[in-house]
Amino acid sequence: MSFFRRTLTTLAAAALVAGAAFAQQTPPKPSPVPRPTVPEAPVPPPPDVDGKAWVLMDYATGQILASKNPDERVEPASITKIMTDYVVSAELANGKIKMTDPVTISEHAWRGGGAGTDGSTSFLKLNSQVPLKDLLYGMIIQSGNDAAIALAEHTAGSEEAFANLMNAYAKQLGMVNSHFENASGYPIQNHYTTAHDIAILSRALIHDFPDDYAISAVKQFEWNGIKQGNRNTLLWRDPSVDGIKTGHTAAAGFCLAASAKQGDSRMIAIVMGASSEKARADSAMALLNYGFRFYETHKLYDAGKPLATPKLWKGEADTLPLGITEPLDVTVKRGQYDQLKATMDIPATLVAPFKKGQQVGTLRVTLDGKPLQSVPLVALDDAPQGGFFKRLWDSILLWFHGGKKDDAAATAPAADTK
């Protein structure tokens, strides 16, 4: 075959191969038909719910999304038992008591919260021994006052001593407007809280003791041959609701701490002093629905990633990576994400040494000039001093530097996800 014919044959074969390859490619998708842009409706104000005081809190961030009289002192009634639950759970976690402990039902527990009273009871028998786990179920599900008192006595020796524990844990949690005198919520002078404080407590219970919190989703519990249903009627109304506790006295009105989880979002609604059992349930449900419908949580920054690398003087390294120790989430009304502003407060001059985890500055997130989140900026690595000549040279440069602000970022980098 001549060179010319061989060349033509080769070119023809190449053309066939190229044509086959082209034919196997997926054709580009057609451009979508443009649709008219519908402006997003503004977020309406929160519902006007029944209650003397109420709070809607986002669980992930602890932000208060809506409220009425959040820091006004109110009587907590059996909402008190959330605090009792938290203290017992903490003492269980610390190994001070055990779920299997047999608890003797004292005369004080029997008379103060038993079947002879007009309050909620688990119908515990005088001088009987009940496993601690069953008392916990009885207190949370049945709202048993006798169970609450028995738990308090077993945990701290007396209900009075247990109340001191309640107040110590409340202070530790930042519940600055609460004071407890008993474990059951029985009306007594100097026993008070706020809707805001109960939201703080509820968030802490869910976060710190998820297994014990799960008890509040159980719909009924039987003890001493008597089966009682959970008084939180929202458990039957909405499957996303999984807690937390009801309360009622003539002075306190009808109270409800409720929480629900939808997807990755969780909301906490606290209603204090509603006019009826139905009103407290309707009010809490309306607040939860409002939160899920009109708010969204965005992850702004991951933990352990450098957000700034300011100049480091007299160190082995020339810069100091700064970041945060926990992921930072922010919850805002839908459509407000682009209005968030993040800034970092960092000292003008950073001189080694620094320890890993040591706070160096502050990361602040604001919306329309109002603070949303404020978290410490910490050193992500150890930053030891440099050698003698490095320190000497930087001392000379610092003298000329004169304390001028370093060229560290004052504005935080763009958020990781939107």
C-alpha positions in Angstrom: 0.0 0.0 0.0 1.4 3.4 -0.9 2.2 5.9 1.7 -0.6 8.1 0.5 -3.2 5.4 0.8 -1.9 4.3 4.2 -2.2 8.0 5.4 -5.8 8.2 4.1 -6.7 4.9 5.9 -5.2 6.1 9.1 -7.0 9.5 9.0 -10.3 7.8 8.2 -9.9 5.4 11.2 -9.1 8.3 13.5 -12.1 10.2 12.3 -14.4 7.2 13.0 -12.9 6.8 16.5 -13.3 10.5 17.2 -16.9 10.4 15.9 -17.7 7.5 18.1 -16.2 9.2 21.1 -18.1 12.4 20.4 -21.3 10.4 20.0 -20.9 8.8 23.5 -20.7 12.2 25.3 -23.7 13.4 27.3 -25.2 16.4 25.5 -25.4 19.5 27.6 -28.6 20.0 29.5 -30.9 22.7 28.3 -30.9 25.9 30.2 -33.9 26.1 32.7 -36.7 28.2 31.7 -36.4 31.4 33.7 -39.1 31.9 36.3 -40.3 35.2 37.7 -38.6 36.1 41.0 -41.0 36.3 43.8 -39.8 38.5 46.6 -39.6 36.8 50.0 -42.2 37.9 52.4 -41.0 39.7 55.6 -40.9 37.6 58.7 -44.0 38.4 60.8 -43.8 39.2 64.5 -44.1 36.3 66.9 -47.6 35.0 67.8 -49.4 36.8 70.7 -49.7 33.7 72.9 -51.4 33.2 76.3 -49.0 33.5 79.2 -47.7 35.9 81.8 -44.1 35.3 80.5 -42.7 33.2 77.7 -39.5 32.6 75.7 -38.6 31.0 72.4 -35.0 29.8 72.4 -32.9 28.2 69.6 -31.2 25.2 71.1 -28.1 25.1 68.9 -27.0 28.7 69.8 -29.0 29.5 73.0 -30.3 32.6 71.3 -33.6 34.1 72.4 -35.6 34.4 69.2 -38.8 35.9 70.8 -40.0 36.6 74.3 -42.4 38.4 76.7 -41.3 39.3 80.2 -38.4 36.8 80.0 -36.7 38.0 83.2 -39.8 38.6 85.3 -39.9 36.5 88.4 -42.7 33.9 88.4 -43.7 30.9 90.4 -42.5 27.7 88.7 -44.8 25.1 90.2 -43.8 21.7 88.9 -41.5 23.2 86.3 -39.2 23.1 89.4 -38.8 19.4 88.7 -36.6 20.2 85.6 -34.1 21.6 88.1 -34.5 18.5 90.3 -34.0 16.3 87.3 -30.8 18.2 86.3 -29.3 17.9 89.8 -30.1 14.2 90.1 -28.7 13.6 86.6 -25.5 15.5 87.5 -25.1 13.5 90.7 -25.6 10.3 88.8 -23.0 11.3 86.2 -20.6 12.1 89.1 -21.1 8.7 90.6 -22.6 10.0 93.8 -25.8 7.9 93.3 -26.9 5.1 91.0 -30.0 4.3 89.1 -30.2 1.0 90.9 -30.1 2.5 94.4 -33.0 1.5 96.6 -34.7 4.6 98.0 -36.7 4.5 101.2 -39.9 6.6 101.0 -39.8 8.8 104.2 -42.8 10.2 106.0 -41.9 13.6 104.7 -42.1 12.4 101.1 -45.2 10.5 101.8 -47.0 13.3 103.7 -45.6 16.1 101.5 -46.3 14.6 98.1 -48.2 11.4 98.5 -51.7 10.2 97.8 -53.1 12.2 100.8 -52.2 15.5 99.2 -54.1 17.4 96.4 -51.0 17.6 94.2 -49.5 15.3 91.6 -48.3 12.0 93.1 -46.7 8.7 92.1 -48.7 6.9 94.9 -45.5 5.8 96.7 -46.1 3.7 99.9 -44.7 4.9 103.2 -41.4 3.2 104.2 -41.3 1.2 101.0 -38.1 1.0 98.9 -38.2 2.1 95.3 -35.4 1.9 92.8 -34.1 5.4 92.0 -34.8 4.9 88.3 -38.5 4.4 88.9 -38.6 7.5 91.1 -37.0 9.5 88.2 -39.6 8.2 85.8 -42.4 8.9 88.3 -41.2 12.5 88.9 -40.7 13.3 85.2 -43.7 11.5 83.6 -46.3 11.5 86.4 -45.0 14.8 88.0 -45.0 12.9 91.4 -44.2 15.3 94.2 -43.5 12.3 96.5 -41.0 11.0 93.9 -39.3 14.4 93.8 -39.0 14.7 97.6 -37.7 11.1 97.9 -35.1 11.8 95.2 -34.0 14.9 96.9 -33.6 13.2 100.3 -31.6 10.3 98.8 -29.3 12.6 96.8 -28.5 15.1 99.5 -29.7 13.7 102.8 -32.6 16.2 103.2 -34.8 18.3 100.9 -33.3 21.4 102.4 -29.8 20.3 101.6 -30.9 19.4 98.1 -32.4 22.9 97.6 -28.9 24.2 98.3 -27.6 21.9 95.6 -30.3 23.2 93.2 -29.2 26.8 93.8 -25.6 25.9 93.4 -26.2 24.3 90.0 -28.5 27.1 89.0 -25.7 29.6 89.6 -23.3 27.5 87.7 -25.7 27.4 84.7 -26.1 31.2 84.8 -29.7 31.2 86.1 -29.3 34.6 87.7 -32.9 35.2 88.5 -33.9 31.9 90.2 -34.0 30.6 93.7 -35.3 27.2 94.9 -36.6 26.2 98.3 -37.8 22.7 97.5 -37.6 19.9 95.0 -41.2 19.6 94.0 -42.3 23.1 93.2 -44.8 23.2 96.1 -45.7 26.9 96.6 -43.5 28.5 99.3 -42.0 32.0 99.9 -38.7 32.8 98.1 -39.1 30.0 95.5 -39.1 31.6 92.1 -37.6 31.6 88.6 -38.0 33.2 85.1 -39.0 32.0 81.7 -35.5 32.9 80.5 -33.8 30.9 83.3 -36.0 27.8 82.6 -35.0 28.0 78.9 -31.3 28.0 80.0 -31.9 25.1 82.3 -33.9 23.1 79.6 -31.1 23.6 77.1 -28.5 22.4 79.6 -30.5 19.3 80.5 -30.9 18.3 76.8 -27.2 19.0 76.1 -25.6 17.6 79.3 -27.9 14.6 80.0 -29.6 13.4 76.8 -30.4 10.0 78.1 -32.2 11.3 81.2 -33.9 14.0 79.1 -35.3 11.2 76.9 -37.5 10.1 79.8 -39.6 13.2 79.3 -40.8 11.8 75.9 -42.2 8.7 77.5 -46.0 9.0 77.3 -47.1 6.9 80.4 -45.7 5.2 83.4 -47.1 2.7 85.9 -46.2 2.4 89.6 -48.1 0.7 92.4 -50.6 -0.6 89.9 -51.6 2.9 88.8 -50.8 3.9 85.2 -50.6 7.7 84.6 -50.1 9.6 81.4 -47.5 12.3 80.7 -49.1 15.6 81.4 -47.4 17.2 78.3 -50.2 16.8 75.8 -48.0 18.0 73.0 -46.3 14.6 72.9 -49.6 13.3 71.4 -50.2 16.3 69.2 -46.8 16.6 67.4 -44.3 13.8 66.9 -41.4 16.3 66.8 -42.1 17.2 70.5 -40.0 15.2 72.9 -40.2 17.1 76.2 -40.1 18.6 78.7 -42.3 19.4 81.7 -45.6 20.9 82.8 -46.5 22.8 86.0 -49.6 24.2 87.6 -50.8 25.8 90.8 -53.4 28.4 91.5 -50.8 31.1 91.9 -48.4 30.0 89.1 -51.1 29.4 86.5 -50.5 26.8 83.8 -46.9 26.4 82.8 -45.1 24.3 80.1 -41.5 23.9 79.1 -41.6 22.2 75.6 -39.0 21.2 73.1 -39.2 19.8 69.6 -36.6 18.7 67.0 -37.1 18.9 63.2 -34.2 17.8 61.1 -31.1 19.4 62.5 -33.0 22.2 64.3 -34.3 22.1 67.8 -36.4 24.8 69.5 -37.3 25.3 73.2 -40.5 27.1 74.2 -41.2 28.2 77.8 -44.7 29.4 78.7 -45.4 30.5 82.3 -48.7 31.6 83.7 -51.1 30.6 80.9 -54.9 30.6 81.6 -55.6 26.9 81.1 -54.0 23.5 80.2 -55.1 23.9 76.6 -53.8 27.5 76.4 -50.3 26.5 77.6 -50.1 23.7 75.0 -51.5 25.9 72.2 -49.1 28.7 73.2 -46.0 26.5 73.3 -46.9 24.8 70.0 -47.4 28.2 68.3 -44.0 29.4 69.5 -42.2 26.2 68.3 -43.9 26.4 64.9 -42.9 30.0 64.6 -39.3 29.2 65.3 -39.1 26.4 62.8 -40.9 28.3 60.1 -39.2 31.7 60.2 -35.7 31.0 61.6 -32.7 29.2 60.2 -29.4 28.2 61.7 -26.1 28.7 59.8 -22.8 27.2 60.6 -20.3 30.1 60.4 -16.9 28.7 61.4 -15.4 25.3 62.2 -13.5 24.7 65.4 -9.7 24.5 65.1 -9.4 26.3 61.8 -7.2 29.5 61.7 -9.4 32.6 61.4 -6.5 35.0 61.8 -2.7 34.8 61.8 -1.5 38.0 63.5 2.2 38.9 63.8 3.9 37.2 66.8 6.9 39.0 68.4 9.8 37.2 70.2 8.5 33.8 69.3 9.9 30.8 67.4 7.2 31.4 64.8 6.5 34.7 63.2 2.7 34.4 63.3 0.1 33.1 65.8 -2.8 31.1 64.4 -6.1 32.0 66.1 -9.4 30.2 66.0 -12.3 28.9 68.1 -12.6 25.8 70.2 -16.3 24.9 69.2 -18.1 25.3 65.9 -19.9 28.6 65.7 -23.6 28.6 64.7 -25.9 31.6 64.4 -29.6 31.6 64.1 -31.3 34.4 62.2 -34.6 35.2 60.5 -34.9 33.7 57.1 -33.3 35.9 54.5 -31.0 37.8 56.9 -27.8 35.6 56.5 -26.2 38.1 54.1 -26.6 40.9 56.7 -24.4 39.2 59.3 -21.1 40.8 60.2 -18.2 39.1 61.9 -15.3 41.0 63.5 -12.3 40.0 65.6 -10.9 41.9 68.5 -7.1 41.1 68.7 -4.5 43.0 70.8 -2.3 45.3 68.8 0.9 43.6 69.8 1.3 39.9 70.6 4.4 38.8 72.4 5.3 35.1 72.9 4.9 32.9 74.7 1.3 31.6 74.3 -0.2 28.2 75.3 -2.5 26.3 73.0 -6.1 27.1 74.0 -5.2 30.4 75.7 -7.6 33.2 74.9 -6.0 36.0 72.8 -9.0 37.9 71.4 -12.8 37.7 70.8 -14.8 36.9 67.7 -18.1 38.8 67.5 -21.0 38.3 65.2 -23.6 41.1 64.8 -26.8 41.8 62.9 -27.8 45.4 62.2 -25.2 46.4 64.9 -26.8 44.2 67.5 -24.7 41.4 69.1 -25.7 37.8 68.3 -22.6 35.8 69.3 -19.4 36.5 71.1 -16.8 33.7 71.5 -13.1 33.6 72.6 -10.4 33.5 70.0 -7.7 31.2 71.2 -4.2 30.2 70.2 -4.5 27.0 68.1 -0.9 25.9 68.9 1.7 26.4 71.5 3.8 29.5 70.7 7.0 29.3 72.7 9.6 32.1 72.9 12.3 32.3 70.3 16.0 32.1 70.9 18.1 34.9 72.5 18.9 36.7 69.2 15.4 36.4 67.9 14.1 38.0 71.1 16.8 40.7 70.9 16.1 41.5 67.3 12.3 41.7 67.9 12.9 44.0 70.9 14.7 46.4 68.6 12.0 46.2 65.9 9.3 46.6 68.6 11.0 49.8 69.7 10.7 51.2 66.2 7.2 49.6 65.9 6.0 51.8 68.7 2.9 49.6 69.6 1.3 50.3 66.2 -1.6 48.0 65.4 -0.4 44.9 63.6 -1.8 44.0 60.2 -4.0 41.3 61.7 -7.4 40.8 60.2 -10.1 42.9 62.0 -12.9 41.3 60.0 -13.4 37.6 60.2 -13.2 35.5 57.0 -16.3 34.5 55.1 -18.5 32.0 56.7 -17.8 28.3 55.8 -21.4 27.5 54.9 -24.5 29.3 54.0 
